[in-house]
Amino acid sequence: MHRTIITRAGLAGLAAAALALGACSDDDSAGIDAGASAEITTEAATGDAAGTATSEDGSVTVTVDPATDLQDGQRVAIDITGADPEMGYYVAVCTGEKQGPVPVCIGDRDAGGTQLWITNKYEDGTIPEDGHVTDELTVTRTGRSEDGTDIDCAAEECTLKVFGDHANGFVDVADVPLTFAE
């Protein structure tokens, strides 16, 4: 409990400092990657490390719990706030690479459990008007992408990526870094 309070107080201080620095800088500040997602990793109450990322425009926040020291085949909890009910999203374990506009991710939406498709395209839509979505996904350290690329998250950096679906141009939304146990 004491550690959680200290962690929360420290994060609140960092957030306040970041806001103060952001207010003092212009949009053309050198050395800032405008395409990068903000990434904050905190310790969850369960003792597992949760990871959080926010979209570039700040409208969508994604939390994955846990995001570190993962076991192959482990289920993780996914919490998305700010999702646009008019959009569709994919959620998957991906590398930083892209094959054209499509991220390189383990599995595909038709291979049960390897990716999520969050959409209101059908009657049983999964994005409520408030844009808050919770779900679970089984993450694997290794696998093959739709285009046949072998992926090994022990050899390359992987993220839990939320990105626009095929009707939304596969646009990047947010990436939460993942690490797997040795």
N, C-alpha and C positions, 0 to 999 in steps of 0.2 A: 504494500500500500504506500509506504513512504517513498519507495523508488518511483512508483507511478506518479505521485504528486510532484516529485522533483523533475521527472521527465516532462510532465505537462507544463510545469512552470518554465522549464528551459525552452521548450518549444514555443510557448507563448512569447517569451523574450525574443527568440529568434524571429518569430513572425513579425513582432513589432519593429524590430531592427530592419527587417527586409522591407516593410511598408515605408519606413522613414527613408531608407535609401532610395526606394523606387520613386518616392515623391520628389526627391532632390535631383533625379537624373532625367535626361531627355530621352526620347524614343530612339535616337541615333547613337546611343552610347556604344563606344568601341568595345569589342570583345564579348558582346552578349549575343548568344545564339537565339534569335527570335523564334526558331522552330522547336526549341527544346521544351519538354514538359518539365514542370517543377516536380521534384521527387523528394519525399520526406519519408524516412523509415522510423517507426516508433515501436516500442515494445507493447504488445497487447496485454490485457489483463490475464490472459491464459499463460503468459510466459513465452509464447511464440512471437516471432517478429512479424508484424503486419507491415505492409507496404502501401503507400498512398501516392497517387500521381494526379495532377490536375491538367486539364487541356490547356493549350496555349492561350486561348481567350478567357480562361478561368471559369467557363460555364459548366464543365463536367468534371466531377471528382470521382476517382476509382480507388477503392480500397480492396486489397487482397489479404486474407488472413488464413494461414500464415503465408509469408512470401520468402522466407529464408529457411535454410536447413531442411528443405523439402525431401520427402521420400518419393521414389518413383511410384506412380500410381496413387498418390495422396489426393484427397479431395480438399479443395480450398474454397473458402467462402468469398464471394464477390459482392461488393456493395457499390452501386453506381448512383450518384445523385446528379441531377441536371440533364439527364438524357432527354433528347427532343422526341416527343411522341410521334412526330411526323417523319422521323428518320428511322432507319434500320441499322443495326450494329452487329458486328461479329466480335466474339471474345475468344482468344486463343493464345497458346504458348507459341511465341514467334522469335525469330532472330532479328537483327537489325537490317537484314537484306530485303530487297524487293525484286520480284520478277515482273518488270513493267510496273504497273500501278499496284499490284497485289503483294502484300507482305508474305514472306516465307514463314509459314506456320506449320506446326505439327498437325497432321490429320486434315479433315475437311468437315464442313457442316453436316454432311450426310453420313459420316462415320461416327456413330453414336458415342457421345461423351468426350470427343476430342476438341470440339469447338461448340460455342453457343451462338445461336442466331436470335437476337432480341429485336422484335419487330411488332408493329401493329397491323401488318399487311393482312393478316387473317383475323377471323372473328375472335379467336382466343388471344388477342394481342397481349404482349407482355410488358408494355411500357405505359404505366398509368399517367394521368395528366400532370401529376407533380414531378414526373421524371425520375422517381426513386425506384430502382430495380435491385433486387437481391436474388442471387442464384448461387449454385455451386458448380465447380468444374473439376474433373480429375486431371491432374497434371502429370505428364511423363517427361523424364529426362531426355529420352531419345525417341525418335520417330521419323516419319517421312512426310514431306509436304505433298500437296496435291500434284505438283509438277515433278515429283520423284526425287527431290533434294533430300538427302539424309541430314538429319539435325541431331546434334549431341550437345546438350546444354552444359555438359561438363567441359567441353572443349571450346565453346563459344558462348557469348553473353546472350541470355534469353530474357524475355519479358512476358508478362501477361499483357497482351495488347488488346485494346478496345479500338476498333476502327469501323468506318462506314461500311455497310454491306454493298453488294454488287450494284444496287440501285442508287447508291450514294458515293460512287467512285472510289471506294476503299480508302477514304480520307482518314489520316491519322487522327485519333482523338486523345488517347493517353496510353502510356507504357509504364507498368510497374515492374521494376527489376525483380527477377527470381533467382534464387540460388538453391542448388540441390546438395544434399548431404553427400559426402565422399563415399 
